Amino acid sequence: MRYNRTTDRILENIDRARSRDMERALSLNDRQARGRELDTTIPDGDATTPERLRRMFTLVESGYRKAAHSTEISPLAARFRAIGDISHHMARGDVSVSIHYLDSDRQDDVGVVPFEISPHHLEDVRSETRTSRPDVNAIRVLRHRLRDGVLAAYRKIDPRLRDAIKDRADIGHVEAEVTMDLRPGAPIP
C-alpha cells in the first residue's frame, strides 16, 4: 500500500519534529530569564522618602538590565523559530518584579504582569530591523515586553513600597529580582 504524502502532512511532520526537539532541548528553567540585584549600602538615617524610593527603583532597573542582557533570553528567543515560521502560533508569559527585604520581617513585595506575543508583533519588528531571522526579532520583542512589564509591575507594587518605607523595612539589605517567564500559547483559530 502506497503512503500518499501531501505537502500539508510533510509540514505537519516537520513542525511536530521541531516541537519535540525544542521540548527536549528546553527544560523548565529555560522558560525564564532572570535578573537579580542586591543593594548592601544602607541609606542614611535622614534620607528622604523620594531618595529611598529612588534606591528601590534603581535596584529594579539594574535587575531589568541583567534579565534583558542575560544569556537566558537566547533560549527564549529560540522558541520563536516556530512562531516566526508558522503564522498561527503565539506565546504568553509573565513579567514579575519582586523586592526582598533581607534585614526585615516584612514579606516580599511582588508584582506580576501578563503579556502575549503574536506573529504580527514579529512582523512589526521585522520591518524595523530589516532582518528575517526570527530569533533576532524575537529578542527585540522579548526585551520590549520585559521593559513594559517591569514598568507596569513596579507601578503595581509602588504603594506597597511606600508602606515598606514607612515601616523602615528598606533600612538594610534589599534585593530586587526581575523574572520573565515564557510559555507557548494556544494556536490562533
C-alpha positions in Angstrom: 0.0 0.0 0.0 1.4 3.3 -1.0 1.5 6.2 1.5 0.4 9.4 -0.1 2.4 12.3 1.2 1.0 15.7 0.7 2.8 18.9 1.5 0.5 19.5 4.5 1.5 16.2 6.0 5.1 16.9 5.4 4.9 20.4 7.0 3.0 18.9 10.0 5.7 16.3 10.5 8.4 18.9 10.3 6.5 21.0 12.8 6.0 18.1 15.2 9.6 17.1 15.0 10.7 20.7 15.6 8.4 20.9 18.6 9.7 17.6 20.1 13.3 18.7 19.6 12.6 22.1 21.3 10.8 20.4 24.2 13.7 18.0 24.7 16.3 20.8 24.5 14.5 23.2 26.7 13.8 22.4 30.3 11.5 24.2 32.7 14.4 26.5 33.8 14.9 27.6 30.2 11.5 29.2 30.1 12.7 32.0 32.3 15.1 34.9 32.1 16.1 36.4 35.5 18.0 39.3 36.8 18.9 39.9 40.4 20.4 42.9 42.1 21.4 43.2 45.7 22.0 46.5 47.4 24.0 46.3 50.6 24.6 50.0 51.2 22.3 51.2 54.0 20.7 54.6 53.3 21.4 57.4 55.7 19.1 57.8 58.7 18.0 61.2 57.4 17.3 60.0 53.8 14.0 61.3 52.4 11.3 59.1 51.1 12.0 60.0 47.4 15.7 59.1 47.9 14.7 55.8 49.3 12.2 55.1 46.6 14.9 56.0 44.0 17.1 53.4 45.6 14.3 50.8 45.1 13.7 51.8 41.5 17.5 51.7 40.8 17.6 48.2 42.1 14.6 47.2 39.9 16.2 48.9 36.9 19.5 47.0 37.4 17.6 43.7 37.7 15.8 44.5 34.4 19.1 45.2 32.7 20.6 41.9 33.9 17.5 40.0 32.7 17.4 41.8 29.3 21.0 41.1 28.6 21.4 37.7 30.2 22.3 34.6 28.3 19.0 33.1 29.4 17.0 35.2 27.0 18.5 33.5 23.9 16.8 30.1 24.6 13.5 32.1 25.0 14.1 33.7 21.6 14.9 30.3 20.1 11.3 29.3 20.9 10.2 31.8 18.3 11.8 30.0 15.4 8.5 28.1 15.1 6.4 31.2 15.7 8.2 33.1 13.0 7.8 30.2 10.5 4.1 29.4 11.2 1.6 32.2 11.2 -1.0 30.7 13.7 1.1 30.3 16.8 1.5 32.7 19.7 3.2 32.9 23.1 2.1 34.0 26.6 4.1 34.9 29.6 4.5 36.9 32.8 6.9 39.5 34.0 7.4 39.7 37.7 9.2 42.1 39.9 10.0 41.0 43.5 11.5 43.1 46.3 13.1 41.1 49.1 13.8 42.8 52.4 16.7 40.7 53.8 17.1 42.6 57.2 13.4 42.9 57.9 10.5 40.6 58.9 8.3 42.2 56.2 7.1 39.9 53.4 8.3 40.3 49.9 6.5 42.7 47.6 5.7 41.1 44.3 4.1 42.5 41.2 3.2 40.3 38.2 2.1 41.4 34.7 1.0 39.0 31.9 1.8 39.6 28.3 1.1 38.0 24.9 3.2 37.8 21.8 1.6 37.0 18.4 3.1 36.7 14.9 2.1 40.2 14.0 4.4 41.5 16.7 7.3 39.8 15.0 6.3 41.1 11.6 6.3 44.7 13.0 9.8 44.2 14.4 10.9 42.6 11.2 10.1 45.8 9.3 12.1 47.8 11.8 15.2 45.6 11.9 15.1 44.6 8.3 16.1 41.0 9.1 14.1 37.9 8.7 15.9 35.9 11.5 13.1 35.0 13.9 15.5 34.7 16.9 16.9 38.3 16.4 13.4 39.7 16.0 12.2 37.7 19.0 14.9 39.0 21.3 13.8 42.5 20.4 10.2 41.7 21.1 11.0 40.0 24.4 13.1 42.9 25.6 10.3 45.3 24.7 7.7 43.2 26.6 10.1 42.9 29.5 10.6 46.6 29.7 6.9 47.3 29.6 6.1 44.5 32.1 8.7 45.8 34.6 7.3 49.3 34.5 3.7 48.0 34.9 4.7 45.7 37.7 6.7 48.4 39.5 3.6 50.7 39.3 1.6 47.8 40.9 3.9 47.5 43.9 4.7 51.2 44.3 2.0 51.7 47.1 3.4 48.7 49.0 7.0 50.0 48.6 5.8 53.3 50.2 4.3 51.3 53.1 7.6 49.4 53.5 9.5 52.7 53.6 7.1 54.0 56.3 7.8 50.8 58.3 11.5 51.3 57.7 11.8 47.8 56.2 14.1 49.1 53.5 16.8 50.1 56.0 19.3 47.3 55.4 20.0 44.9 52.6 17.4 44.8 49.8 17.3 42.6 46.8 15.3 43.1 43.6 14.5 40.2 41.2 13.1 40.6 37.7 11.8 37.4 36.1 10.3 36.9 32.6 8.5 33.6 32.1 7.5 32.5 28.6 5.3 29.6 27.6 3.7 28.6 24.4 0.2 29.8 23.8 -2.7 28.2 22.1 -2.9 28.4 18.3 -4.9 31.3 17.0 -8.2 29.9 15.5 
